[in-house]
Amino acid sequence: MKTFLTCALFFLACCGSFAQKADSRYFEMRIYYCFPGRLDALIDRFQSNTTRIFEKHGMENIGYWLPVTNDKNALYYILAYPGKEAREKSWSGFMVDPEWKEVASKSETSGKIVESVVSVFMKGADLLPMINGANSSGQDRLFELRTYTCLPGRFPNIVTRFKDHTIKLFEQHQMENIAYFKSEEADGIQPKLVYIVAHQSQEAATKSWADFRNDPVWITARDASEKDGKIVEKVESVFLKPLGFSKIK
């Protein structure tokens, strides 16, 4: 009996040592909308200087993308910080950095670049241990950014459904789980689920979603999760292609 207990405790200790902790970083997705004809200038500024100056001020570059359909001249990117207070300190230092001021001034000799900026603050949704930046194919993939707005009080239900069913089914249908976040909303409004999956191509994405939606396992899981009512009020989807300097491709 003593030998059995010793082995059991050893096994649990080993399992614990290999377990990954949930990602505790604070994230920010920023969307820059450029003035007409100025997107290339923004991309060059990020590639040549901005990403490096971000890192200098403790901001971690996660990924940079352009929408496949980009009629609004947008650039999407995600930064990570150790915490919310660290984010404020990093940006305060960045904005007064003489190097950044010089870079910004030189890049705008032909006019302003950015017309407006949207920020979405996020924390990990505890659905993946960490962001999955691996790319085993060696080729650039097509990314899909999806945002789910849930009906009142139903956010925990969508997280449970993803944890118990959806994430595994995505992988079975050749969709790579990249990152899952919960947005930080003002005035006590419930979070939104924000996530990124990767596809090999647009055609592959179309096939994967069709197969997923028709999968009997998914239909059963969806219906069971909605026995007390619908969960999702609205879904927003944007297909993105990675920029050459993005860490996630």
Short mmCIF file of the C-alpha atoms (twelve columns), coordinates in Angstrom:
data_MODEL
# 
_entry.id   MODEL 
# 
loop_
_atom_site.group_PDB 
_atom_site.id 
_atom_site.type_symbol 
_atom_site.label_atom_id 
_atom_site.label_alt_id 
_atom_site.label_comp_id 
_atom_site.label_asym_id 
_atom_site.label_seq_id 
_atom_site.Cartn_x 
_atom_site.Cartn_y 
_atom_site.Cartn_z 
_atom_site.pdbx_PDB_model_num 
ATOM 1   C CA . MET A 1   0.000   0.000  0.000   1 
ATOM 2   C CA . LYS A 2   2.819   2.355  0.920   1 
ATOM 3   C CA . THR A 3   4.563   1.593  -2.378  1 
ATOM 4   C CA . PHE A 4   1.331   2.300  -4.279  1 
ATOM 5   C CA . LEU A 5   0.851   5.665  -2.564  1 
ATOM 6   C CA . THR A 6   4.460   6.609  -3.240  1 
ATOM 7   C CA . CYS A 7   4.091   5.800  -6.941  1 
ATOM 8   C CA . ALA A 8   0.802   7.669  -7.152  1 
ATOM 9   C CA . LEU A 9   2.305   10.778 -5.572  1 
ATOM 10  C CA . PHE A 10  5.290   10.583 -7.904  1 
ATOM 11  C CA . PHE A 11  2.975   10.322 -10.919 1 
ATOM 12  C CA . LEU A 12  0.956   13.342 -9.825  1 
ATOM 13  C CA . ALA A 13  4.116   15.349 -9.234  1 
ATOM 14  C CA . CYS A 14  5.372   14.518 -12.713 1 
ATOM 15  C CA . CYS A 15  2.057   15.486 -14.277 1 
ATOM 16  C CA . GLY A 16  2.158   18.766 -12.409 1 
ATOM 17  C CA . SER A 17  5.663   19.527 -13.597 1 
ATOM 18  C CA . PHE A 18  4.599   19.140 -17.234 1 
ATOM 19  C CA . ALA A 19  1.345   21.091 -16.852 1 
ATOM 20  C CA . GLN A 20  1.286   24.482 -18.541 1 
ATOM 21  C CA . LYS A 21  0.018   27.506 -16.686 1 
ATOM 22  C CA . ALA A 22  -2.739  29.643 -18.193 1 
ATOM 23  C CA . ASP A 23  -1.456  32.725 -20.013 1 
ATOM 24  C CA . SER A 24  -1.671  35.590 -17.521 1 
ATOM 25  C CA . ARG A 25  -0.473  38.373 -19.814 1 
ATOM 26  C CA . TYR A 26  -2.525  41.452 -20.682 1 
ATOM 27  C CA . PHE A 27  -3.227  41.804 -24.407 1 
ATOM 28  C CA . GLU A 28  -4.165  44.633 -26.702 1 
ATOM 29  C CA . MET A 29  -5.412  44.299 -30.257 1 
ATOM 30  C CA . ARG A 30  -4.928  47.539 -32.134 1 
ATOM 31  C CA . ILE A 31  -6.504  48.319 -35.502 1 
ATOM 32  C CA . TYR A 32  -5.065  51.240 -37.448 1 
ATOM 33  C CA . TYR A 33  -7.131  52.793 -40.234 1 
ATOM 34  C CA . CYS A 34  -4.898  54.733 -42.607 1 
ATOM 35  C CA . PHE A 35  -5.524  57.709 -44.829 1 
ATOM 36  C CA . PRO A 36  -5.854  56.737 -48.524 1 
ATOM 37  C CA . GLY A 37  -2.540  55.692 -50.016 1 
ATOM 38  C CA . ARG A 38  -0.699  55.683 -46.675 1 
ATOM 39  C CA . LEU A 39  -0.895  52.022 -45.641 1 
ATOM 40  C CA . ASP A 40  2.478   51.166 -47.194 1 
ATOM 41  C CA . ALA A 41  4.105   53.970 -45.191 1 
ATOM 42  C CA . LEU A 42  2.633   52.539 -41.994 1 
ATOM 43  C CA . ILE A 43  3.857   49.032 -42.793 1 
ATOM 44  C CA . ASP A 44  7.349   50.347 -43.506 1 
ATOM 45  C CA . ARG A 45  7.368   52.306 -40.237 1 
ATOM 46  C CA . PHE A 46  6.410   49.230 -38.240 1 
ATOM 47  C CA . GLN A 47  8.887   46.969 -39.986 1 
ATOM 48  C CA . SER A 48  11.812  49.386 -39.853 1 
ATOM 49  C CA . ASN A 49  11.341  50.931 -36.432 1 
ATOM 50  C CA . THR A 50  8.110   50.650 -34.455 1 
ATOM 51  C CA . THR A 51  8.230   46.963 -33.558 1 
ATOM 52  C CA . ARG A 52  11.797  47.356 -32.284 1 
ATOM 53  C CA . ILE A 53  10.922  50.434 -30.222 1 
ATOM 54  C CA . PHE A 54  7.902   48.589 -28.791 1 
ATOM 55  C CA . GLU A 55  10.188  45.820 -27.530 1 
ATOM 56  C CA . LYS A 56  12.551  48.417 -26.113 1 
ATOM 57  C CA . HIS A 57  9.683   49.610 -23.908 1 
ATOM 58  C CA . GLY A 58  8.642   46.144 -22.742 1 
ATOM 59  C CA . MET A 59  5.876   45.527 -25.273 1 
ATOM 60  C CA . GLU A 60  5.833   42.076 -26.863 1 
ATOM 61  C CA . ASN A 61  4.945   41.865 -30.544 1 
ATOM 62  C CA . ILE A 62  2.540   38.942 -31.045 1 
ATOM 63  C CA . GLY A 63  1.395   39.285 -34.656 1 
ATOM 64  C CA . TYR A 64  0.730   41.696 -37.519 1 
ATOM 65  C CA . TRP A 65  -1.863  41.204 -40.240 1 
ATOM 66  C CA . LEU A 66  -3.714  42.894 -43.091 1 
ATOM 67  C CA . PRO A 67  -7.346  42.086 -43.908 1 
ATOM 68  C CA . VAL A 68  -7.753  40.107 -47.119 1 
ATOM 69  C CA . THR A 69  -10.495 42.551 -48.104 1 
ATOM 70  C CA . ASN A 70  -8.939  45.832 -47.047 1 
ATOM 71  C CA . ASP A 71  -11.138 48.640 -48.353 1 
ATOM 72  C CA . LYS A 72  -10.561 50.570 -45.097 1 
ATOM 73  C CA . ASN A 73  -6.753  50.558 -45.324 1 
ATOM 74  C CA . ALA A 74  -6.462  48.711 -42.014 1 
ATOM 75  C CA . LEU A 75  -3.597  47.052 -40.172 1 
ATOM 76  C CA . TYR A 76  -4.306  44.688 -37.265 1 
ATOM 77  C CA . TYR A 77  -1.784  43.804 -34.590 1 
ATOM 78  C CA . ILE A 78  -1.628  42.333 -31.092 1 
ATOM 79  C CA . LEU A 79  0.737   43.299 -28.282 1 
ATOM 80  C CA . ALA A 80  1.265   41.584 -24.931 1 
ATOM 81  C CA . TYR A 81  2.222   43.129 -21.599 1 
ATOM 82  C CA . PRO A 82  2.955   41.619 -18.173 1 
ATOM 83  C CA . GLY A 83  -0.127  43.427 -16.829 1 
ATOM 84  C CA . LYS A 84  -2.415  46.427 -17.208 1 
ATOM 85  C CA . GLU A 85  -0.177  48.784 -15.249 1 
ATOM 86  C CA . ALA A 86  2.818   47.670 -17.306 1 
ATOM 87  C CA . ARG A 87  0.868   48.555 -20.433 1 
ATOM 88  C CA . GLU A 88  0.313   52.124 -19.258 1 
ATOM 89  C CA . LYS A 89  3.971   52.515 -18.303 1 
ATOM 90  C CA . SER A 90  5.177   51.116 -21.627 1 
ATOM 91  C CA . TRP A 91  3.031   53.426 -23.726 1 
ATOM 92  C CA . SER A 92  3.942   56.471 -21.622 1 
ATOM 93  C CA . GLY A 93  7.621   55.746 -22.218 1 
ATOM 94  C CA . PHE A 94  7.118   54.985 -25.904 1 
ATOM 95  C CA . MET A 95  5.238   58.204 -26.663 1 
ATOM 96  C CA . VAL A 96  7.975   60.436 -25.235 1 
ATOM 97  C CA . ASP A 97  10.880  58.409 -26.626 1 
ATOM 98  C CA . PRO A 98  13.044  60.784 -28.748 1 
ATOM 99  C CA . GLU A 99  13.776  57.975 -31.206 1 
ATOM 100 C CA . TRP A 100 10.066  57.335 -31.759 1 
ATOM 101 C CA . LYS A 101 9.335   61.044 -32.145 1 
ATOM 102 C CA . GLU A 102 12.005  61.320 -34.833 1 
ATOM 103 C CA . VAL A 103 10.737  58.211 -36.645 1 
ATOM 104 C CA . ALA A 104 7.141   59.475 -36.562 1 
ATOM 105 C CA . SER A 105 8.117   62.923 -37.793 1 
ATOM 106 C CA . LYS A 106 10.205  61.624 -40.708 1 
ATOM 107 C CA . SER A 107 7.524   59.122 -41.757 1 
ATOM 108 C CA . GLU A 108 4.906   61.870 -41.959 1 
ATOM 109 C CA . THR A 109 6.766   64.364 -44.150 1 
ATOM 110 C CA . SER A 110 4.275   63.511 -46.918 1 
ATOM 111 C CA . GLY A 111 1.289   63.752 -44.576 1 
ATOM 112 C CA . LYS A 112 -0.351  61.989 -41.689 1 
ATOM 113 C CA . ILE A 113 -0.536  58.204 -41.913 1 
ATOM 114 C CA . VAL A 114 -3.106  57.022 -39.380 1 
ATOM 115 C CA . GLU A 115 -6.644  58.388 -39.484 1 
ATOM 116 C CA . SER A 116 -8.030  56.465 -36.484 1 
ATOM 117 C CA . VAL A 117 -7.100  53.730 -34.000 1 
ATOM 118 C CA . VAL A 118 -9.296  51.133 -32.305 1 
ATOM 119 C CA . SER A 119 -8.008  49.271 -29.243 1 
ATOM 120 C CA . VAL A 120 -9.467  46.061 -27.821 1 
ATOM 121 C CA . PHE A 121 -8.073  45.115 -24.417 1 
ATOM 122 C CA . MET A 122 -8.091  41.413 -23.645 1 
ATOM 123 C CA . LYS A 123 -7.067  38.660 -21.272 1 
ATOM 124 C CA . GLY A 124 -6.545  34.996 -22.038 1 
ATOM 125 C CA . ALA A 125 -9.788  33.035 -22.155 1 
ATOM 126 C CA . ASP A 126 -8.077  29.996 -20.552 1 
ATOM 127 C CA . LEU A 127 -8.945  27.817 -23.530 1 
ATOM 128 C CA . LEU A 128 -5.345  27.325 -24.680 1 
ATOM 129 C CA . PRO A 129 -2.343  27.262 -22.306 1 
ATOM 130 C CA . MET A 130 -0.493  29.787 -24.485 1 
ATOM 131 C CA . ILE A 131 -0.779  31.397 -27.898 1 
ATOM 132 C CA . ASN A 132 0.016   28.805 -30.544 1 
ATOM 133 C CA . GLY A 133 2.579   30.477 -32.802 1 
ATOM 134 C CA . ALA A 134 3.966   27.280 -34.333 1 
ATOM 135 C CA . ASN A 135 3.755   26.784 -38.083 1 
ATOM 136 C CA . SER A 136 4.692   23.255 -39.097 1 
ATOM 137 C CA . SER A 137 3.766   23.769 -42.775 1 
ATOM 138 C CA . GLY A 138 6.515   26.331 -43.431 1 
ATOM 139 C CA . GLN A 139 4.086   28.343 -45.574 1 
ATOM 140 C CA . ASP A 140 2.121   31.459 -44.727 1 
ATOM 141 C CA . ARG A 141 -1.397  30.656 -43.607 1 
ATOM 142 C CA . LEU A 142 -4.729  32.435 -43.795 1 
ATOM 143 C CA . PHE A 143 -5.909  33.648 -40.399 1 
ATOM 144 C CA . GLU A 144 -9.452  34.236 -39.284 1 
ATOM 145 C CA . LEU A 145 -10.251 36.630 -36.469 1 
ATOM 146 C CA . ARG A 146 -13.651 35.901 -34.974 1 
ATOM 147 C CA . THR A 147 -15.503 37.889 -32.310 1 
ATOM 148 C CA . TYR A 148 -18.558 36.478 -30.540 1 
ATOM 149 C CA . THR A 149 -20.986 38.773 -28.777 1 
ATOM 150 C CA . CYS A 150 -23.098 36.667 -26.436 1 
ATOM 151 C CA . LEU A 151 -26.632 37.177 -25.233 1 
ATOM 152 C CA . PRO A 152 -26.868 38.611 -21.678 1 
ATOM 153 C CA . GLY A 153 -25.320 36.307 -19.080 1 
ATOM 154 C CA . ARG A 154 -24.309 33.677 -21.621 1 
ATOM 155 C CA . PHE A 155 -20.551 34.292 -21.912 1 
ATOM 156 C CA . PRO A 156 -19.657 31.432 -19.494 1 
ATOM 157 C CA . ASN A 157 -21.703 29.103 -21.695 1 
ATOM 158 C CA . ILE A 158 -19.726 29.886 -24.835 1 
ATOM 159 C CA . VAL A 159 -16.437 29.330 -22.980 1 
ATOM 160 C CA . THR A 160 -17.678 25.968 -21.681 1 
ATOM 161 C CA . ARG A 161 -18.821 24.905 -25.148 1 
ATOM 162 C CA . PHE A 162 -15.464 25.767 -26.679 1 
ATOM 163 C CA . LYS A 163 -13.567 24.053 -23.869 1 
ATOM 164 C CA . ASP A 164 -15.613 20.850 -23.980 1 
ATOM 165 C CA . HIS A 165 -16.295 20.552 -27.697 1 
ATOM 166 C CA . THR A 166 -15.521 23.293 -30.208 1 
ATOM 167 C CA . ILE A 167 -11.734 23.506 -29.945 1 
ATOM 168 C CA . LYS A 168 -11.318 19.755 -30.488 1 
ATOM 169 C CA . LEU A 169 -13.750 19.773 -33.407 1 
ATOM 170 C CA . PHE A 170 -11.931 22.673 -35.049 1 
ATOM 171 C CA . GLU A 171 -8.719  20.650 -35.066 1 
ATOM 172 C CA . GLN A 172 -10.530 17.608 -36.443 1 
ATOM 173 C CA . HIS A 173 -11.687 19.770 -39.343 1 
ATOM 174 C CA . GLN A 174 -8.213  21.154 -40.106 1 
ATOM 175 C CA . MET A 175 -8.618  24.514 -38.377 1 
ATOM 176 C CA . GLU A 176 -5.619  25.403 -36.201 1 
ATOM 177 C CA . ASN A 177 -6.397  26.998 -32.849 1 
ATOM 178 C CA . ILE A 178 -4.051  29.995 -32.525 1 
ATOM 179 C CA . ALA A 179 -5.321  32.184 -29.674 1 
ATOM 180 C CA . TYR A 180 -8.396  32.724 -27.489 1 
ATOM 181 C CA . PHE A 181 -9.152  35.905 -25.545 1 
ATOM 182 C CA . LYS A 182 -11.932 37.492 -23.543 1 
ATOM 183 C CA . SER A 183 -12.325 41.193 -24.160 1 
ATOM 184 C CA . GLU A 184 -12.300 43.746 -21.378 1 
ATOM 185 C CA . GLU A 185 -15.460 45.830 -21.684 1 
ATOM 186 C CA . ALA A 186 -16.440 49.074 -19.956 1 
ATOM 187 C CA . ASP A 187 -19.249 49.564 -17.427 1 
ATOM 188 C CA . GLY A 188 -19.474 45.932 -16.382 1 
ATOM 189 C CA . ILE A 189 -20.595 44.681 -19.787 1 
ATOM 190 C CA . GLN A 190 -19.848 40.978 -20.229 1 
ATOM 191 C CA . PRO A 191 -16.740 40.087 -22.261 1 
ATOM 192 C CA . LYS A 192 -16.734 39.058 -25.883 1 
ATOM 193 C CA . LEU A 193 -14.942 35.931 -27.030 1 
ATOM 194 C CA . VAL A 194 -12.196 36.914 -29.453 1 
ATOM 195 C CA . TYR A 195 -10.226 34.161 -31.141 1 
ATOM 196 C CA . ILE A 196 -7.967  33.393 -34.076 1 
ATOM 197 C CA . VAL A 197 -7.846  30.212 -36.118 1 
ATOM 198 C CA . ALA A 198 -5.601  29.448 -39.093 1 
ATOM 199 C CA . HIS A 199 -6.404  27.837 -42.443 1 
ATOM 200 C CA . GLN A 200 -4.160  26.752 -45.293 1 
ATOM 201 C CA . SER A 201 -6.208  28.797 -47.806 1 
ATOM 202 C CA . GLN A 202 -9.577  30.423 -48.383 1 
ATOM 203 C CA . GLU A 203 -10.813 27.253 -50.079 1 
ATOM 204 C CA . ALA A 204 -9.654  25.196 -47.105 1 
ATOM 205 C CA . ALA A 205 -11.463 27.581 -44.741 1 
ATOM 206 C CA . THR A 206 -14.718 27.246 -46.676 1 
ATOM 207 C CA . LYS A 207 -14.468 23.441 -46.619 1 
ATOM 208 C CA . SER A 208 -13.508 23.268 -42.938 1 
ATOM 209 C CA . TRP A 209 -16.428 25.435 -41.850 1 
ATOM 210 C CA . ALA A 210 -18.889 23.490 -43.987 1 
ATOM 211 C CA . ASP A 211 -17.651 20.168 -42.590 1 
ATOM 212 C CA . PHE A 212 -17.700 21.509 -39.037 1 
ATOM 213 C CA . ARG A 213 -21.254 22.856 -39.255 1 
ATOM 214 C CA . ASN A 214 -22.528 19.579 -40.678 1 
ATOM 215 C CA . ASP A 215 -20.680 17.378 -38.182 1 
ATOM 216 C CA . PRO A 216 -23.248 15.383 -36.138 1 
ATOM 217 C CA . VAL A 217 -21.013 15.661 -33.058 1 
ATOM 218 C CA . TRP A 218 -21.067 19.455 -33.332 1 
ATOM 219 C CA . ILE A 219 -24.818 19.573 -33.900 1 
ATOM 220 C CA . THR A 220 -25.432 17.440 -30.820 1 
ATOM 221 C CA . ALA A 221 -23.064 19.540 -28.689 1 
ATOM 222 C CA . ARG A 222 -24.571 22.803 -29.923 1 
ATOM 223 C CA . ASP A 223 -28.139 21.707 -29.291 1 
ATOM 224 C CA . ALA A 224 -27.310 20.420 -25.807 1 
ATOM 225 C CA . SER A 225 -25.532 23.684 -24.909 1 
ATOM 226 C CA . GLU A 226 -28.548 25.695 -26.042 1 
ATOM 227 C CA . LYS A 227 -31.223 23.766 -24.176 1 
ATOM 228 C CA . ASP A 228 -31.742 26.849 -21.987 1 
ATOM 229 C CA . GLY A 229 -31.616 29.263 -24.906 1 
ATOM 230 C CA . LYS A 230 -29.317 30.611 -27.579 1 
ATOM 231 C CA . ILE A 231 -25.800 31.653 -26.551 1 
ATOM 232 C CA . VAL A 232 -24.414 33.826 -29.341 1 
ATOM 233 C CA . GLU A 233 -26.070 37.051 -30.446 1 
ATOM 234 C CA . LYS A 234 -23.585 38.115 -33.145 1 
ATOM 235 C CA . VAL A 235 -20.481 36.744 -34.884 1 
ATOM 236 C CA . GLU A 236 -17.943 38.948 -36.655 1 
ATOM 237 C CA . SER A 237 -15.306 37.391 -38.907 1 
ATOM 238 C CA . VAL A 238 -12.292 38.975 -40.610 1 
ATOM 239 C CA . PHE A 239 -9.839  37.021 -42.763 1 
ATOM 240 C CA . LEU A 240 -6.262  38.197 -42.337 1 
ATOM 241 C CA . LYS A 241 -2.927  37.607 -44.062 1 
ATOM 242 C CA . PRO A 242 0.300   37.943 -42.041 1 
ATOM 243 C CA . LEU A 243 2.871   40.612 -42.757 1 
ATOM 244 C CA . GLY A 244 6.425   39.506 -43.438 1 
ATOM 245 C CA . PHE A 245 7.719   40.647 -40.042 1 
ATOM 246 C CA . SER A 246 4.888   39.064 -38.054 1 
ATOM 247 C CA . LYS A 247 6.031   36.435 -35.540 1 
ATOM 248 C CA . ILE A 248 2.908   34.416 -36.310 1 
ATOM 249 C CA . LYS A 249 2.624   33.432 -39.987 1 
# 
